[in-house]
Amino acid sequence: MPAAAMAPLIALGAVAGVASRAEAQQAAGAPPAAQQLYVPRAVQRAYARGTRSPDGRPGARYWQNRGRYDITVTASPPDRTVRGTEQIVYVNNSPDTLRNLVIKLFVNIHKPGAPRASGASEAYLTPGVQIDRFAVNGAATPWQNDPGFFTWQPVKLPAAVAPHDSVRLAFDWHYEISREAGREGMIDPTTYYLAYFYPRVAVYDDYEGWDTMDFTDLQEFYSDFNDYDVTIRVPANYIVWGTGTLVDPQTVLQPAALRRYQASFTADTTIHVATTADVAGRRVTQPKTNDWHFRARNIPDMAFGLSDHYRWDASSVVVDSATRRRASVQAAYTDSAADFQHMVRFGQRALGWLSHNWPGVPYPYEKSTIFLGTADMEYPMMVNDNSFPDTTFSRFVAEHEIAHTYMPFYMGINETRYGFMDEGWATTFEYLIGTADMGRERTDAFYKQFRVNRWIGDPSPAEDVPIIAPADALKGISYGNNAYGKPSLGYLAVKDMLGDATFRRALLAYMERWNGKHPTPWDFFNTFNDVSGRNLDWFWHNWYFTTHYIDLAIASVAPANGGYVVTLDNVGGMAAPVDLKVRYADGTAETLHQTAAIWQADQRRATVTVRTAKTIQSVDLDGGIWVDATAADNHWAATH
Ligand SMILES: [Zn+2]
């Protein structure tokens, strides 16, 4: 049944307060039918209200809020105090009257007592964000700096914001940059990474309302699409790299550096915009306090790196063959990071490959900067990566982080709650580009070791939490496997089952429908059903909504008319593809690939017919990257 046929049922249930069929079944103690996905009540309500459509499209009444941010930040290393002033125009596109706002203050993760996914060292701790001035529509408004909230804080507005109205907010704030950099902080005494650095309005969405999830340094983003003008004010000889167009670069760069910078936008080879010697010789920036002004429109976030001794490489690459549009690729690093000398080339490769292969959507921004830091972490138009002795690993990390451009940034994903919609895709793209870079065998071996084996090798129930479980309710191994390896294997299994052409059509439709919006997992599942023309709910349920793991076994190999029937048991339950490696008595062999479709009819047992006139000597199951938890029962041999 196409997913759309469920719509009237869900709508009626939600509007009239009548339990849906799934709820009724659960109340009666019956397990939900395999073909019916759990849909949270909040999402059912969105269908009923018409903000989302059960066929996976945004609904006719879809809305999202947005903001316009004007920010000036002053940083004067080695002084660790970062000061900011900001005006926000926040537009309420919702049908609701907003009497409160929720403000995100991510840097309060550094405050003693803040909820965190893991412990904090002394060097990590700071007093957090101090709001020095708060104003609403121009009127000074009291702000409580120690309210018992940490990374988010509710604010009562003096006057409500009506639907389609807006409110003007102003903040002055300061914080001490952390001596131990995580996703942001002090990289060295005169190199700072500024991310999550400004007060912002939390997402207020159509299915859950205000986002009041804590930022715990584990899950990463849920952001509205805003317009930004950000000025970073730094002393002479500091270079600033960051999200957005550098406005009036001639006001901050000396003429020779400016010429090299501008040439890089059409260059294929790496241009050294500023070498270490140029920076040491103070030949790069204008000899004054400089305002580095960056502008970006309709983007989920801004991040910046600044240093008085990093070198600067740049080049560009064609990301849209139709229009010949190029994107700039830049790298900022120290001479000690030998692998970073290759980063512009790695970045060109990643932008070009992702644009033209998978997902096959032209890189949506004007640039990408790879900044030497400590996080291995993505930001729009920027990644903050460690240096590694193994350059292959450096490339791998850069490719993964740049792949995040599509999820969560291009797609506005709520990865704090549904990490698998973001990390799962970055892990999938990382695998696909890795295969192109290094070949299938090496990539499979690395992917198994890095993304799969820990999950499959560990019998702890913490490994088997359903992927759909809210990521903000998880930590440790449950979060890690659910966000990365498990969902990625699921996406790759769907690709294997649908074939590349159909998979691509469905993926591109999902990306086209939800670019710049906030898709839920159900919007993704339903779009794939809708566009592929197949109801894959049995697969989504099997892979994303259960405690299954990968463990197949050969139950029997029996002679049958015209060959053999191989019966497979699905011990772990997960609908995994598998290769049957068949050896015949005459010394020949063949591999019979089975997609996950063999588990559609009966998810516990499947049969594979081997048509042959030969005698089978042995059969082995080889899951490849779909690593099997119990190897011992994957072999069958004829007894003589
Ligand atoms: Zn990632």
Residues whose N, C-alpha, C, O or C-beta is under 5 A from the ligand:
A	BS01	ZN	E423 A426
